[in-house]
Amino acid sequence: MRFMIGATQAEMAIDRLIVAGWTGRDAATVEHHIEELAALGVAPPSQVPLFYRVAASLLTQEPCIEVLGDHTSGEAEPLLVQRDERCWLGLASDHTDRALEAQSVAASKQVCAKPCADELWDFAEVEGHLDALELRSWIASGQGDWTLYQEGALAAIRPLGALRTAGGLSDGAAMLCGTLGAIGGVRPATRFRATLTDPVLSREIALEYTTATLPVIS
């Protein structure tokens, strides 16, 4: 995959992909997320956090992903990428099949591509002020207006360094690090936009993609 690091383009081979789940720092917030997914029929996790292994090929920078049926939705998440024993921070979406999630969270993660932005920051440059970074997402359907879907600081997510260690991140691996609760509840949309903003260094990573729905043939 090709990422911009400052003004330099770097190629990084990703051969392992991890999706961290239930990573909220506040226990009450985690319970709220469990409850909002329970409303969709999703069984509670066996432990928190959990680290799901999914196919590395799911990580993509394509502007449109194909999904099966109309019950999928994105989630803005910080993305960690490790190469040559250095760690980089980016932005991705844990696009998930919500209908399948009610049967198996692990399976629902595996069946959808994980779009990511084409920009990375040196993790060492932001590690000292990670909690101040801001994560937002918006959704829209068709040609409709954008609706704010998620908003909050990374202070709401477990420290990324701790997730990196607990998830066993190593060279050639990438990890989506969890998300924030959805404003108004989890729901599908055909267009997704997200930003990761660093107010300390005055910069932002942006991600936007659409979904093309494939018919469910029985």
SEVOLUM-610908 format. One record per residue (C-alpha): x, y, z; residue number from 1; residue in one letter. Coordinates in Angstrom, 1 decimal. Each point is the difference from the previous one (the first is absolute). Example, Ala and Ser with C-alpha at 12.3 -4.5 7.8 and 13.67 -1.06 7.14 Angstrom:
<atoms>
{atom {12.3; -4.5; 7.8}; 1; A}
{atom {1.4; 3.4; -0.7}; 2; S}
</atoms>
This chain:
<atoms>
{atom {0.0; 0.0; 0.0}; 1; M}
{atom {1.1; 3.6; -0.6}; 2; R}
{atom {-0.2; 2.6; 2.7}; 3; F}
{atom {1.1; 3.6; 0.2}; 4; M}
{atom {2.2; 0.8; 2.9}; 5; I}
{atom {0.4; 3.8; -0.1}; 6; G}
{atom {1.1; 0.7; -3.6}; 7; A}
{atom {1.4; -3.5; -0.5}; 8; T}
{atom {-1.8; -3.0; -1.4}; 9; Q}
{atom {0.8; -3.3; 1.6}; 10; A}
{atom {-0.9; -3.5; -1.0}; 11; E}
{atom {-1.0; -2.3; 2.8}; 12; M}
{atom {-0.8; -3.7; -0.3}; 13; A}
{atom {-2.8; -1.0; 2.5}; 14; I}
{atom {-0.1; -3.7; 0.5}; 15; D}
{atom {-2.0; -0.1; 3.3}; 16; R}
{atom {-3.1; 1.9; 0.9}; 17; L}
{atom {-1.5; 0.3; 3.5}; 18; I}
{atom {-3.3; 1.6; 1.0}; 19; V}
{atom {-0.1; 1.0; 3.7}; 20; A}
{atom {-3.5; 0.0; 1.5}; 21; G}
{atom {-1.6; 1.3; 3.2}; 22; W}
{atom {2.9; 2.4; 0.5}; 23; T}
{atom {-1.8; 2.8; 1.9}; 24; G}
{atom {2.0; 1.4; 2.9}; 25; R}
{atom {-3.1; 0.7; 2.1}; 26; D}
{atom {-1.8; -3.1; 1.2}; 27; A}
{atom {-3.4; 1.7; -0.2}; 28; A}
{atom {0.6; 1.0; -3.6}; 29; T}
{atom {1.0; -3.5; -1.0}; 30; V}
{atom {-3.2; -1.3; 1.6}; 31; E}
{atom {-2.0; 2.5; -2.0}; 32; H}
{atom {1.6; -1.2; -3.2}; 33; H}
{atom {-0.7; -3.6; 1.0}; 34; I}
{atom {-3.6; 0.9; 0.6}; 35; E}
{atom {-0.4; 1.9; -3.3}; 36; E}
{atom {1.3; -3.0; -1.8}; 37; L}
{atom {-2.1; -2.3; 2.1}; 38; A}
{atom {-3.1; 1.8; -1.3}; 39; A}
{atom {1.1; -1.4; -3.4}; 40; L}
{atom {0.3; -3.5; 1.4}; 41; G}
{atom {3.7; 0.0; 0.5}; 42; V}
{atom {1.2; -2.3; 2.9}; 43; A}
{atom {2.3; 1.7; 2.6}; 44; P}
{atom {3.7; -0.6; -0.3}; 45; P}
{atom {1.8; -2.7; 2.0}; 46; S}
{atom {2.5; 2.5; 1.2}; 47; Q}
{atom {1.1; 3.6; -0.5}; 48; V}
{atom {1.9; 1.0; -2.0}; 49; P}
{atom {-0.1; -2.7; -2.7}; 50; L}
{atom {2.4; -0.3; -3.0}; 51; F}
{atom {-1.5; -1.5; -3.1}; 52; Y}
{atom {2.3; -1.3; -2.8}; 53; R}
{atom {-1.4; 0.7; -3.5}; 54; V}
{atom {1.5; -0.4; -3.5}; 55; A}
{atom {2.7; 2.6; -0.7}; 56; A}
{atom {-1.4; 0.4; -3.5}; 57; S}
{atom {-3.1; 1.7; 1.5}; 58; L}
{atom {2.0; 3.2; 0.7}; 59; L}
{atom {-0.6; 2.2; -3.1}; 60; T}
{atom {0.4; 3.5; -1.3}; 61; Q}
{atom {-2.7; -0.3; -2.7}; 62; E}
{atom {-2.6; 2.8; 0.0}; 63; P}
{atom {-2.8; -2.5; -0.4}; 64; C}
{atom {-0.5; -3.4; 1.7}; 65; I}
{atom {-2.5; -2.7; -1.0}; 66; E}
{atom {-2.2; -1.4; 2.8}; 67; V}
{atom {-2.6; -2.8; 0.1}; 68; L}
{atom {-3.4; 1.3; 0.9}; 69; G}
{atom {-1.1; 3.3; 1.5}; 70; D}
{atom {0.9; -0.6; 3.7}; 71; H}
{atom {3.6; 1.1; 0.2}; 72; T}
{atom {1.5; 3.2; 1.5}; 73; S}
{atom {3.3; 1.6; 0.7}; 74; G}
{atom {1.8; 1.0; 3.2}; 75; E}
{atom {2.8; 2.5; 0.2}; 76; A}
{atom {3.0; -1.4; 1.8}; 77; E}
{atom {3.7; 0.9; 0.6}; 78; P}
{atom {2.2; -2.3; -2.0}; 79; L}
{atom {3.5; -1.1; 1.1}; 80; L}
{atom {2.5; -1.3; -2.5}; 81; V}
{atom {3.4; -1.5; 0.9}; 82; Q}
{atom {3.0; -0.2; -2.2}; 83; R}
{atom {3.7; -0.3; 0.7}; 84; D}
{atom {-0.8; 0.1; 3.7}; 85; E}
{atom {-1.6; 3.5; -0.4}; 86; R}
{atom {-3.7; 0.7; 0.6}; 87; C}
{atom {-2.2; 2.3; -2.1}; 88; W}
{atom {-3.4; 1.4; 0.6}; 89; L}
{atom {-2.7; 0.3; -2.6}; 90; G}
{atom {-3.8; -0.2; -0.4}; 91; L}
{atom {-2.2; -2.9; -1.1}; 92; A}
{atom {-3.6; -1.1; 0.0}; 93; S}
{atom {-1.0; -3.4; 1.5}; 94; D}
{atom {-2.8; -0.5; -2.5}; 95; H}
{atom {-2.2; -2.8; 1.4}; 96; T}
{atom {-2.9; -2.2; -1.1}; 97; D}
{atom {-2.6; 0.8; 2.7}; 98; R}
{atom {-2.3; -2.9; -0.9}; 99; A}
{atom {2.8; -2.5; 0.3}; 100; L}
{atom {1.2; 1.6; 3.1}; 101; E}
{atom {-3.0; -1.3; 1.9}; 102; A}
{atom {1.2; -3.5; -0.8}; 103; Q}
{atom {3.8; 0.5; 0.3}; 104; S}
{atom {2.0; 3.2; 0.6}; 105; V}
{atom {3.1; -1.7; -1.3}; 106; A}
{atom {-1.7; -1.0; -3.3}; 107; A}
{atom {-1.6; 3.4; -0.4}; 108; S}
{atom {3.5; 1.6; 0.2}; 109; K}
{atom {1.4; -2.4; -2.6}; 110; Q}
{atom {-2.6; 0.5; -2.8}; 111; V}
{atom {0.5; 3.8; -0.5}; 112; C}
{atom {2.9; 1.9; -1.4}; 113; A}
{atom {1.7; 2.5; 2.4}; 114; K}
{atom {0.6; 3.3; -1.8}; 115; P}
{atom {2.9; 2.1; 1.3}; 116; C}
{atom {1.4; 3.5; -0.8}; 117; A}
{atom {3.2; 0.3; -2.0}; 118; D}
{atom {1.8; 2.1; 2.6}; 119; E}
{atom {2.0; -1.1; 3.1}; 120; L}
{atom {1.5; 1.9; 2.9}; 121; W}
{atom {3.1; -1.0; 2.0}; 122; D}
{atom {-1.4; -1.5; 3.2}; 123; F}
{atom {2.9; 1.4; 2.0}; 124; A}
{atom {-1.1; 3.6; -1.1}; 125; E}
{atom {-3.5; -0.4; 1.5}; 126; V}
{atom {0.5; -2.5; 2.8}; 127; E}
{atom {0.4; 2.8; 2.6}; 128; G}
{atom {-3.4; 1.6; -0.8}; 129; H}
{atom {-2.0; -2.9; -1.4}; 130; L}
{atom {-3.0; 0.7; 2.3}; 131; D}
{atom {-0.4; 3.4; -1.6}; 132; A}
{atom {-0.5; -1.4; -3.5}; 133; L}
{atom {-3.5; 0.2; -1.3}; 134; E}
{atom {-1.9; -2.6; -1.9}; 135; L}
{atom {-3.2; 0.8; -2.1}; 136; R}
{atom {-2.1; -1.7; -2.6}; 137; S}
{atom {-3.0; 0.8; -2.1}; 138; W}
{atom {-2.5; -2.1; -2.0}; 139; I}
{atom {-2.3; 0.6; -3.0}; 140; A}
{atom {-2.1; -2.0; -2.3}; 141; S}
{atom {-0.4; 0.7; -3.7}; 142; G}
{atom {0.4; 3.7; -0.7}; 143; Q}
{atom {-1.2; 0.9; 3.5}; 144; G}
{atom {1.7; 2.4; 2.4}; 145; D}
{atom {2.7; -1.1; 2.4}; 146; W}
{atom {-1.0; -0.8; 3.5}; 147; T}
{atom {2.5; 0.0; 2.9}; 148; L}
{atom {0.2; -3.6; 1.1}; 149; Y}
{atom {2.9; -0.2; 2.5}; 150; Q}
{atom {2.0; 2.6; 1.9}; 151; E}
{atom {2.5; 0.0; 2.9}; 152; G}
{atom {3.6; 0.0; 1.1}; 153; A}
{atom {2.3; -3.0; 0.1}; 154; L}
{atom {-0.1; 0.4; 3.7}; 155; A}
{atom {-3.2; -2.1; -0.2}; 156; A}
{atom {2.0; -2.9; -1.4}; 157; I}
{atom {2.5; -2.1; 1.9}; 158; R}
{atom {3.6; 1.3; -0.4}; 159; P}
{atom {1.2; -1.0; -3.5}; 160; L}
{atom {3.4; -1.0; 1.3}; 161; G}
{atom {-1.6; -2.5; 2.4}; 162; A}
{atom {-2.2; -1.4; -2.8}; 163; L}
{atom {3.1; -0.3; -2.2}; 164; R}
{atom {1.6; -2.1; 2.7}; 165; T}
{atom {-3.0; -2.1; 0.9}; 166; A}
{atom {-0.9; -0.7; -3.6}; 167; G}
{atom {3.6; -1.2; -0.8}; 168; G}
{atom {0.6; 2.5; -2.8}; 169; L}
{atom {3.2; -0.8; -1.9}; 170; S}
{atom {1.7; 1.0; -3.2}; 171; D}
{atom {-2.3; -0.5; -3.0}; 172; G}
{atom {-3.1; 0.2; 2.1}; 173; A}
{atom {-2.8; 2.6; 0.3}; 174; A}
{atom {-2.7; 0.4; 2.6}; 175; M}
{atom {-3.3; 1.9; 0.1}; 176; L}
{atom {-0.2; 1.2; 3.6}; 177; C}
{atom {-3.7; 0.3; 0.8}; 178; G}
{atom {-2.6; 2.7; -0.4}; 179; T}
{atom {-2.4; 2.4; 1.7}; 180; L}
{atom {-3.7; -0.4; 0.5}; 181; G}
{atom {-2.3; 0.9; -2.9}; 182; A}
{atom {-2.1; 3.1; 0.4}; 183; I}
{atom {-3.6; -1.1; -0.4}; 184; G}
{atom {0.9; -3.7; -0.1}; 185; G}
{atom {1.8; -2.3; -2.4}; 186; V}
{atom {-1.6; 0.1; -3.5}; 187; R}
{atom {0.9; -0.6; -3.6}; 188; P}
{atom {1.0; 2.6; -2.6}; 189; A}
{atom {1.4; -0.1; -3.5}; 190; T}
{atom {2.5; 2.9; 0.6}; 191; R}
{atom {2.5; 0.3; 2.8}; 192; F}
{atom {2.4; 2.8; 0.9}; 193; R}
{atom {2.4; 0.2; 3.0}; 194; A}
{atom {2.8; 2.2; 1.3}; 195; T}
{atom {2.7; -0.3; 2.6}; 196; L}
{atom {1.1; 3.5; 1.2}; 197; T}
{atom {3.1; 0.9; 1.9}; 198; D}
{atom {-0.8; 3.4; 1.6}; 199; P}
{atom {3.5; 0.2; 1.5}; 200; V}
{atom {1.9; -0.2; -3.3}; 201; L}
{atom {-2.8; 1.4; -2.1}; 202; S}
{atom {-0.5; -2.8; -2.5}; 203; R}
{atom {-2.6; -2.4; -1.1}; 204; E}
{atom {-0.4; -3.4; -1.7}; 205; I}
{atom {-3.2; -0.5; -2.0}; 206; A}
{atom {-1.7; -3.0; -1.4}; 207; L}
{atom {-3.1; -0.3; -2.3}; 208; E}
{atom {-1.5; -2.9; -1.8}; 209; Y}
{atom {-3.2; -1.4; -1.4}; 210; T}
{atom {-1.6; -3.4; 0.0}; 211; T}
{atom {-1.4; -1.9; -3.0}; 212; A}
{atom {-2.6; -2.5; 1.1}; 213; T}
{atom {-0.1; -3.5; -1.4}; 214; L}
{atom {-3.3; -1.9; -0.1}; 215; P}
{atom {-0.5; -2.8; 2.5}; 216; V}
{atom {-0.9; -3.1; -2.1}; 217; I}
{atom {-1.5; -2.9; 1.7}; 218; S}
</atoms>
